[in-house]
Amino acid sequence: MSLSQEHQEFFSLIREKLVDIQNIAEDFGYSDDFAYFTVAGMYTHNEDGTQNLKVMSDFYIGDEDELDNLISVGLQVYQDTIRNSERADDLDDFLSDFGITTSEDE
């Protein structure tokens, strides 16, 4: 199998998982309330030392405003995580920032 075929298979498997996520939202009746936006990429290395980024994206959103909101939230969470990297290693602390508790906390 060539590297290009391997990358295609890799991204196809990721796409299948994203469809699974959409199906979960639909199975729970959250189709109208659930949203996600995914961008995933893989760096490929050229013989001259440069890199290319092969990218795929997938989304489950209502409109561009919702996309803007998801991107803003994602950027904020990323920045907060980087700023608080010690706390980000602790899942309970990370989740508590969003008002989520684990079953052990209840």
C-alpha positions in Angstrom: 0.0 0.0 0.0 1.4 3.4 -0.9 1.7 6.2 1.6 -1.0 8.1 -0.2 -3.4 5.1 0.0 -2.6 4.7 3.7 -3.4 8.4 4.3 -6.7 8.0 2.4 -7.6 5.0 4.5 -6.6 6.8 7.7 -8.8 9.8 6.9 -11.6 7.5 5.8 -11.6 5.8 9.2 -11.7 9.2 10.9 -14.6 10.2 8.8 -16.5 7.0 9.8 -16.0 8.0 13.5 -17.3 11.5 12.8 -20.4 9.9 11.2 -20.8 7.8 14.3 -20.8 11.0 16.4 -23.5 12.4 14.2 -25.5 9.3 14.6 -25.2 9.4 18.4 -26.6 12.9 18.4 -29.5 11.8 16.2 -30.1 8.7 18.3 -30.4 10.8 21.4 -32.7 13.3 19.6 -30.1 16.1 19.8 -29.9 16.8 16.0 -31.1 20.4 16.4 -29.1 21.1 19.6 -25.7 19.4 18.8 -22.9 21.1 16.9 -19.3 20.3 16.1 -16.6 21.4 13.7 -13.5 19.3 13.1 -10.3 20.1 11.2 -7.7 17.4 11.2 -4.4 17.2 9.4 -1.4 15.1 8.8 2.0 16.5 8.0 3.8 14.9 5.2 7.6 15.3 4.7 9.2 16.1 1.4 12.7 15.0 0.4 13.8 18.6 0.4 12.9 18.9 4.1 9.7 20.9 3.6 6.3 19.8 4.9 2.9 19.7 3.5 -0.3 19.5 5.5 -3.0 17.2 4.3 -6.3 18.4 5.8 -9.8 17.1 6.2 -12.7 18.9 7.8 -16.2 17.9 8.9 -19.0 19.9 10.5 -22.4 19.4 12.0 -23.6 23.0 12.3 -26.6 25.1 11.5 -25.0 28.2 10.0 -21.9 30.3 9.8 -22.7 32.1 13.1 -22.6 28.8 14.8 -19.3 28.0 13.1 -17.9 31.3 14.4 -19.0 30.5 17.9 -17.4 27.0 17.8 -14.2 28.4 16.5 -14.1 31.1 19.2 -14.9 28.6 22.0 -12.3 26.2 20.7 -9.6 28.9 20.6 -10.5 30.1 24.1 -10.4 26.5 25.5 -7.0 25.9 23.8 -5.6 29.2 25.1 -6.9 28.5 28.6 -5.5 25.0 28.5 -2.0 26.2 27.4 -2.1 28.9 30.1 -3.0 26.4 32.8 -1.1 23.4 31.5 -0.6 22.0 35.0 -4.3 22.0 35.6 -5.2 20.8 32.1 -3.5 17.5 33.0 -6.1 16.8 35.6 -9.4 15.9 33.8 -11.5 16.7 36.9 -10.2 20.3 37.0 -10.6 20.7 33.3 -14.2 19.5 33.3 -15.0 21.6 36.4 -14.2 24.7 34.4 -17.3 23.8 32.3 -19.5 22.9 35.3 -19.1 19.2 34.6 -18.5 16.8 37.4 -17.5 13.2 37.3 -19.6 10.4 38.9 -17.0 10.2 41.7 -17.8 13.8 42.7 -21.6 13.2 43.1 
